[in-house]
């Protein structure tokens, strides 16, 4: 059973981290941006590779979500 968990699933690797502009809306702390590469694997075969930037508060450690700007006509 443990072997199946190792063969199938999602692997994440942190590529880097840096300070991001802005402040946490919950506590007012600083924001850190982390670049993460996620790879889905099925039976040792890579299916999908995706790089994402994640934001988190440095004070309360809450994960912050950034939404794209909405353009109004």
N, C-alpha and C positions, 0 to 999 in steps of 0.2 A: 504494500500500500504506500509506503514512503517513497519508493522508486517512481511511482506514477506522479506523485506531487513534484518531483524533481524534473520530470520529463515534459510536463505540460504546465503552462501558466504564464505569468507576466514577470519579467525581470526589469528592475529599474536601477539606473546608475546616475549618480549626481555628477554633472559635468563641471559645475562651478557655482559660486554664490557671490553676490555683491549687494551693497546697500542700494535701495530703490528710493526715488523721491516720494514724498507724501507721508501721511501718518495714519495709524490704525483708527478706524471709525469707532471702535469699541472702547479703547483705553487711551488713545493718543500717542502710543509708542511708535518707534521707528519701524520701517518696513524693509524686509530683506527679500531679494529676488534670487531664486534658485533655478538653475537650468538643469532639467532632468531628461534623460533619454530612456524611453520605455520600449521594451521589445517583447512581443508576444511570441511564445515558443510552443510548438506542438510536436512532441516526440523528437526533440533535438533539432527540429527544422524551424528556422525563424520565419514567422508569418508576416509580421508588421513591425516597423520601427518608426517611432515618432519622438520628436524632441519638443519639449514644452518648457515654458517658464512659469514657475509657481511663486506666489507671493505669500509671505507670512509675517506676522507681527513679531518683533524681537522681544517685546515685553510680556505679552500674554500668550504667545505661541499659537495664536489662532490663524488658521489658513484663510487668506483673503482672496476673493474672486474678483477679477477685473472683467468688466463688460465692455463690448465695443461701443463707441459713441453712436448715438442715434441722431441722424440728420433729419431735420424737419424742413419741409419746403416753404 
